[in-house]
């Protein structure tokens, strides 16, 4: 049996040639159901200006819409 790269205590052992032989770059693809969709909306200037003040405008709007739509 192969020795795992991550021990039970969370420590990662030294990465060897076997690891890099099968390593891939980037994240694995997300399932279609989890992907976000781009939607274009026309907003009043004051609303658009206020959204620019939010650190994560997408999450902010998502939460507002979920609350308003009863989701």
N, C-alpha and C positions, 0 to 999 in steps of 0.2 A: 504494500500500500504506500502511496506517495505521502510524504510528509507535508501537511498543509502549510501554506505561507503565513497564515494568521493563527497564532496560538489561542488557547481558550481565554488567556488573560488579556487578549487584544494586541499583544506584541507581534510585530511583523518580522519574520526572519529575513535574512539576506536574500535578495532576489537573484536567481541563477539563470543560466542560459536557457533552461527549459521554460522558465517563466516568459522570458523575452521572445522565445521562439513562437509562442502562441498569443502574445499580447497584441491588442488592437488599440488604436487611438480613439479617444472620444467616448461619449456615453453610448449605451445601447439605445436603439430606436424606441421611441415611446409608442404604446398602443394607440391606434386611431382614436379610441374613445377618450383618451387622456390629453390629446393634443388640443391646443387652443385654436380658435378660428378668428381670422381677421375680419372685423366688421367696420365699415366706414360710416361715421355718423357726422351730421352737421350740428355743431354746438354754437350757442350764442357766445360772443367774445368774452363776456364776463365769466362764464362757466369754464371756457377753455383756459383762461388766465388763472383761475383758481385751481384747476387741476394740475397746472404746471408746478404749483407749490407742494403737491403731494410727492412723497418719496417714491411710491409705487402706485401710479395713477390707475393702472389696470386692475390691481387688487382692490383698490378703493372703490372703483366703479362697479366691479363684480359684486362686492359685498353690498353696496347700496341697492343694486338691481335685484339681487337675491332677496334682500329684506323686503323691498317694495313688491316683488312678485310672489312673496310668500313661499319661498323655496328654502 
